[in-house]
Amino acid sequence: MYHYTMKDEDGNELNDGQHLLILNADYERDWRLKDHMNDIKAFDPETVKYEVQKEKAEYLKEEEEENMQLSMNLQNLMMKAENKGIEKGREEEKTNMIFHMLKEKFDVKTIMRALNVSEETINKIKATMQ
C-alpha cells in the first residue's frame, strides 16, 4: 500500500486533506486487505467473498453482458444495412448498364445473358427511356 499527499513545487505539503492511496492487488503475502483485493480481481462473482462487492460484481457482469449483446445487435444491424446498401448499389449499377446497353442497341437476349436479368426487368428500363 502506497500513500501520497500533494506537494507544491517547493516540496511543501499542501495539507488540503487529500490523499492518494495506491494498493497493489497482486501483493502475494498475507495482509488485511488481501481478501478485498482478490474480490476486486475476481472474474466470477460467485468467488467473491464480501457481499457488497459480490452484488456489485454481479451487477457489473449483467450490465457487461447486456452491453455486449447490444453491441452485437448493433453490429448485425450495421452489417445488414451495409449489405443492403451494397446490394442496392449493385442493382443501380446493373440498371445503369442495362440502360447503356439498350442505348447502344444491344439485343435484349444478349443483355439478359450478360447481366443475368429477366426480360421484364429490361422492358421496365426500356419503358423509362421513351
Protein Blocks (a to p, Z undefined) as FASTA:
>chain_A
ZZdddddfkopafklopacddddfkbmbdcfklmmmmmmmpmblklpmblklmmmmmmmm
mmmmmmmmmmmmmmmmmmmmmmmmmmmmmmmmmmmmmmmmmmnopafklmmmmnopafkl
mmmmmmmmZZ
